[in-house]
Amino acid sequence: MTATADAPDPASDEDRWCHIQDRLVQVRARVQEEMRAAIASIDAALAELDTLRRHLADHP
C-alpha cells in the first residue's frame, strides 16, 4: 500500500460536501414551509378566538 492510495479522494470529498449543502438547503426549505403552515394555523385559531370574543362581548 502506498501513501497516495490511502489519501482521500478530493473529488469525492467535494461531492460529499456538496451533497451535505444540498441537504441543508432542502431541510431549510422544509422547515420554512412547516413554519409558514404553523403560523397560518395559529392565525386562523386566533381569528376564531377573536370572533368568539366579539360574539360574547355583544351577547353576554
C-alpha positions in Angstrom: 0.0 0.0 0.0 1.3 3.4 -0.8 0.7 6.8 0.8 -1.2 8.0 -2.3 -3.6 5.1 -2.2 -4.6 5.9 1.4 -5.1 9.6 0.7 -8.7 10.8 0.5 -10.0 11.5 -3.0 -10.5 15.3 -3.1 -13.3 14.9 -5.7 -15.3 12.6 -3.5 -14.8 14.9 -0.5 -16.1 17.8 -2.6 -19.1 15.7 -3.8 -19.9 14.8 -0.2 -19.7 18.4 0.9 -22.0 19.5 -2.0 -24.4 16.7 -1.0 -24.4 17.9 2.6 -25.0 21.5 1.5 -27.8 20.4 -0.8 -29.5 18.5 2.0 -29.2 21.6 4.3 -30.9 23.7 1.7 -33.7 21.1 1.5 -34.0 20.9 5.2 -34.2 24.7 5.5 -36.9 24.9 2.8 -38.9 22.3 4.6 -38.6 24.0 8.0 -39.7 27.3 6.4 -42.7 25.6 4.8 -43.7 24.0 8.0 -43.3 27.2 9.9 -45.5 29.0 7.4 -48.1 26.3 7.8 -47.9 26.5 11.6 -48.2 30.3 11.6 -51.2 30.2 9.3 -52.9 27.7 11.6 -52.2 29.8 14.6 -53.5 32.9 12.8 -56.7 31.0 11.9 -57.2 29.9 15.5 -56.6 33.5 16.8 -59.1 34.8 14.3 -61.7 32.3 15.6 -61.0 33.3 19.2 -61.4 36.9 18.2 -64.7 36.2 16.6 -65.8 34.3 19.7 -64.7 37.1 22.0 -66.6 39.7 19.9 -69.7 37.5 20.0 -69.5 37.0 23.7 -69.0 40.7 24.3 -72.1 41.5 22.2 -74.2 38.8 23.7 -73.4 38.4 27.4 
